[in-house]
């Protein structure tokens, strides 16, 4: 069966709701052509080689052949997009958007020489403190677009304690931390770990999908905000990355599909930007996780996107092509993508850019990311 946006929505139980709400909302908001933006902060540093496996790179199997998300069969790569890249199997619900020209993926993105501190990298990425104040450039852009009348729509911050808890539980199996957290004395320690992981992932998935739907509803109001901000945790995988990241990427995929359904009336003028502060190390550590790295991957999705393709230059994975011999090298400064989003999609002037996103305003915006 051909995988389309309709079959993806059917698989998520959203088709009937899509048809009903889209028709009703389109009639109400037919005259609303203002651009909308959803920023999804993949907080913690996303592993690009897991999210977008470069199956066609001759060095990929050598470096990641023993990873849980990669085995000897081609099916392990998920959905192949072109001769070089595939989507992680958990991101398969996004494949129909790629086929429809509504998903654009930019590999090897990052901030050159930013270092490996979450806080420092996030402050540069967002031109400010994303957890407070004006919420960085997304918050300032929302204010400019509404002339100060409407602030950014933002969900509650991601619960970063999940990443810390999982690292403690999985790295210290002899301490029975999982059973202590669950308050259960029965069952094996291994069963307790799986139960704890399953409960936390289910809670995170439900919370993110609900927040994505609420964001779409807020952006769809004619008098509502033009910009929304979501955060997703479960990305900072220092321990046992395979299963944990797979669950998180599934949460991401289902959440943005739910957003697209709820934003049906404004989908043609909407862009979803998925970004992270940095990538992960090429090699796995001794605990089956990855440590902080350099380049990652960025996603643009929506009816306003000129997608259905991979953009940017792939640096390669040969020893001489890695950054400091350990990381995927940055070939696209993520701030040039942000520049394009603010200028070419939201329509901010150069003067406004200097205030909204000074770190990005000095860079050349990448052209051709949006529908003309």
C-alpha positions in Angstrom: 0.0 0.0 0.0 1.3 3.4 -0.9 2.1 5.5 2.1 0.3 8.9 1.9 -0.7 11.6 4.3 -4.2 10.1 4.4 -3.0 6.6 5.3 -0.8 8.2 8.0 -3.7 10.0 9.5 -5.9 6.9 9.3 -3.2 5.0 11.2 -3.3 7.6 13.9 -7.1 7.6 14.0 -7.3 11.2 12.8 -8.9 11.0 9.3 -12.5 11.6 10.2 -11.6 14.5 12.6 -9.4 15.9 9.8 -12.2 15.9 7.3 -14.7 17.5 9.7 -12.6 20.1 11.3 -10.8 21.1 8.0 -14.0 21.8 6.2 -15.5 23.8 9.0 -12.4 25.8 9.9 -11.5 26.5 6.2 -14.9 28.1 5.8 -14.4 30.3 8.9 -10.8 31.3 8.2 -10.7 31.4 4.4 -9.6 35.0 4.4 -6.7 34.5 6.8 -3.4 34.2 4.9 -1.0 35.3 7.7 2.1 33.0 8.0 2.3 30.8 11.1 5.3 29.2 12.7 5.7 26.3 15.2 9.2 25.9 16.6 9.9 22.5 18.1 13.0 22.6 20.3 14.5 19.1 20.4 16.1 19.8 23.6 19.3 17.9 24.6 21.2 17.4 21.3 19.7 15.1 18.7 21.7 12.3 17.2 21.5 12.9 13.4 22.9 9.5 12.5 19.9 7.9 14.3 17.2 10.3 13.2 18.4 10.4 9.6 20.6 7.4 8.9 23.0 8.0 6.0 22.7 4.5 4.7 24.5 5.3 1.5 27.6 6.6 3.2 30.2 3.9 3.0 31.5 4.6 6.5 28.1 4.5 8.2 27.8 0.7 8.8 31.4 0.6 10.0 30.7 3.3 12.6 27.2 2.4 13.7 26.8 -1.2 12.5 26.3 -2.5 16.1 23.8 0.1 17.1 20.4 -1.2 18.2 18.7 0.9 15.6 20.9 -0.5 12.8 21.3 -4.1 11.7 22.4 -5.9 8.6 19.1 -5.7 6.8 18.0 -2.7 4.7 14.7 -2.6 6.6 16.5 -1.4 9.7 17.0 2.0 8.1 13.3 2.8 8.1 12.0 4.7 5.1 14.6 5.4 2.5 14.3 8.9 1.1 17.1 8.9 -1.5 20.3 6.9 -2.2 22.0 8.5 0.8 19.4 9.1 3.6 16.6 7.3 5.3 14.2 8.3 8.1 14.4 6.4 11.5 11.6 3.8 11.6 9.9 5.8 14.4 9.7 8.8 12.0 7.8 6.9 9.4 4.6 8.9 9.9 6.4 11.9 8.5 7.2 10.1 5.2 3.9 11.1 3.5 4.7 14.7 4.1 8.1 14.2 2.4 6.3 12.6 -0.5 3.8 15.5 -0.7 6.6 18.0 -0.8 5.8 19.3 2.7 8.9 18.1 4.6 12.4 19.4 4.0 15.4 17.9 5.9 18.7 19.6 6.4 21.5 17.3 7.7 24.8 18.4 9.2 23.3 21.5 10.8 24.6 23.2 13.9 26.5 26.2 15.2 30.2 26.1 14.4 32.5 25.8 17.4 29.7 26.3 19.9 31.1 23.9 22.4 29.1 21.2 24.2 27.3 23.0 27.0 23.5 22.8 26.7 22.9 26.2 28.3 25.5 28.1 26.3 24.5 26.5 23.0 20.8 27.1 23.6 21.4 30.7 24.4 23.1 31.2 21.0 20.6 29.1 19.2 17.6 31.1 20.5 19.4 34.5 20.9 18.5 34.5 24.6 17.0 32.4 27.4 14.4 30.2 25.9 13.0 29.3 29.4 12.2 32.8 30.5 12.1 36.5 29.6 11.0 37.0 26.0 11.7 33.3 25.1 14.4 34.2 22.6 13.9 35.0 19.0 10.6 33.1 18.7 9.1 35.3 21.4 10.4 38.5 20.0 9.2 37.5 16.5 5.7 36.9 17.9 5.7 40.3 19.5 6.8 42.1 16.4 4.2 40.3 14.2 1.4 41.3 16.6 2.8 44.7 17.3 3.1 43.7 20.9 -0.5 42.8 21.3 -0.1 39.0 21.3 2.7 37.0 23.0 4.1 33.7 21.8 2.0 30.6 22.6 4.2 28.2 24.6 3.7 24.9 26.3 5.2 24.1 29.7 8.9 23.5 29.5 10.1 20.0 28.8 10.6 17.8 31.9 14.4 17.3 31.7 14.4 15.2 34.8 13.2 12.3 32.7 16.6 12.2 30.9 18.5 12.4 34.1 16.3 9.7 35.7 16.7 7.3 32.8 20.5 7.8 32.8 20.6 7.0 36.5 18.3 3.9 36.2 20.0 2.4 33.1 23.6 3.2 34.2 23.1 1.7 37.7 21.1 -1.5 37.3 22.4 -2.9 40.7 20.8 0.0 42.7 17.1 -1.0 41.9 16.3 2.7 41.3 13.4 1.8 39.0 11.6 -0.3 41.7 12.2 2.5 44.2 10.6 5.0 41.8 7.7 2.8 41.1 7.2 1.9 44.8 7.0 -1.7 43.9 9.0 -4.5 45.7 7.9 -7.3 43.4 9.1 -8.3 40.0 12.6 -8.3 38.7 14.8 -5.2 38.4 14.7 -5.6 34.6 10.9 -5.6 34.6 10.8 -2.5 36.8 13.1 -0.7 34.4 10.9 -1.5 31.4 7.8 -0.5 33.3 9.3 2.8 34.4 10.5 3.6 30.8 7.1 2.6 29.3 5.2 4.8 31.8 7.4 7.8 31.3 7.4 7.5 27.5 3.6 7.2 27.4 3.2 10.2 29.6 5.6 12.2 27.5 3.9 11.1 24.2 0.4 12.1 25.5 1.6 15.4 26.8 3.4 16.4 23.6 0.5 15.4 21.3 -1.9 17.4 23.5 0.4 20.4 23.5 0.9 20.2 19.7 -2.9 20.2 19.2 -3.3 23.1 21.5 -0.6 25.0 19.7 -2.4 24.4 16.4 -5.7 25.6 17.8 -4.1 28.8 19.1 -2.3 29.5 15.9 -5.5 28.9 13.9 -7.4 31.7 15.6 -7.5 34.9 13.4 -6.7 37.0 16.5 -4.3 34.4 18.0 -0.5 34.3 18.0 1.5 33.8 14.9 4.3 31.8 16.6 4.2 28.9 19.0 7.0 27.1 20.8 7.2 23.4 22.0 10.0 21.5 23.6 10.6 17.8 23.6 12.9 15.9 26.0 14.2 12.4 25.7 16.9 13.6 23.2 20.0 13.8 25.6 20.7 10.0 25.4 24.0 9.4 27.2 22.9 5.8 28.2 21.0 3.1 26.2 20.1 5.4 23.3 18.5 2.9 20.9 15.1 2.2 22.6 14.8 5.5 24.4 15.5 7.6 21.3 13.1 5.5 19.2 10.3 6.2 21.6 11.1 9.9 21.6 11.2 10.1 17.8 7.9 8.3 17.7 6.5 10.9 20.1 7.8 13.7 17.8 6.3 12.2 14.7 2.9 11.6 16.2 2.9 15.0 17.8 3.6 16.9 14.6 1.1 14.8 12.6 -1.5 15.8 15.2 -0.5 19.4 14.9 -0.9 19.2 11.1 -4.4 17.8 11.5 -5.5 20.4 14.0 -3.9 23.2 11.9 -5.6 22.1 8.6 -7.2 25.5 8.0 -3.9 27.3 8.1 -1.6 24.5 6.9 -0.8 26.2 3.6 0.8 29.2 5.3 2.4 27.2 8.2 6.0 26.1 8.8 7.2 23.8 11.5 10.8 24.2 12.4 12.5 21.4 14.4 15.9 22.3 15.8 18.4 21.2 18.4 21.4 22.9 20.1 24.0 20.4 18.9 24.4 16.8 17.8 25.9 13.7 19.3 29.2 11.9 19.1 29.7 9.5 16.1 30.8 6.6 18.3 28.7 5.0 21.0 30.1 5.2 24.5 30.5 2.2 26.8 26.9 2.5 28.2 25.3 2.3 24.7 24.6 6.0 24.5 26.1 9.0 22.7 27.8 12.0 24.1 27.6 15.7 23.1 28.8 16.3 19.6 28.7 19.0 16.9 26.4 18.8 13.9 22.8 17.4 14.0 19.8 17.7 11.7 17.0 20.3 11.2 13.5 19.7 9.9 11.1 22.1 8.1 7.6 20.9 7.6 4.3 22.5 6.5 2.3 23.6 3.6 4.5 26.6 3.2 7.6 24.5 2.7 9.3 23.7 -0.6 10.1 20.2 0.6 10.3 16.6 -0.6 14.0 16.8 -0.6 17.2 16.8 1.4 19.0 20.2 1.4 22.5 21.2 2.3 25.9 19.4 2.0 26.7 16.1 3.6 30.3 16.2 5.0 30.9 12.5 5.1 31.9 10.1 7.9 35.5 9.2 6.9 38.0 9.8 9.6 39.4 12.9 7.9 35.9 14.4 7.5 34.9 14.3 11.1 35.1 17.3 13.4 37.9 16.8 15.9 37.8 13.1 14.9 34.7 12.4 16.9 31.7 14.4 15.6 29.7 15.0 12.4 31.0 18.2 11.0 28.7 21.3 10.6 28.2 22.3 7.0 25.0 24.4 7.5 24.8 27.0 10.2 21.4 26.5 11.7 21.1 30.2 12.2 21.0 30.7 8.4 17.8 28.5 8.5 16.4 30.6 11.3 17.2 33.7 9.2 15.3 32.3 6.3 12.3 31.4 8.5 12.1 34.9 9.9 12.7 36.8 6.7 11.2 34.6 3.9 8.4 33.0 5.8 7.3 35.4 8.5 8.3 38.5 6.5 10.4 40.3 9.0 12.4 43.2 7.8 16.2 43.5 8.1 15.7 46.2 10.7 13.4 44.0 12.8 15.8 41.1 12.4 18.6 43.0 14.1 16.4 43.2 17.2 14.6 39.8 17.0 17.6 37.6 16.1 20.9 39.4 16.1 22.9 36.2 16.0 21.1 35.1 12.8 20.7 38.5 11.2 24.3 38.7 10.2 24.3 35.4 8.3 23.0 34.8 4.7 19.6 33.3 4.7 19.3 30.0 2.9 17.2 30.5 -0.2 14.5 28.2 -1.6 13.2 26.8 1.6 9.6 28.1 1.1 6.9 28.0 -1.5 6.8 31.1 -3.6 
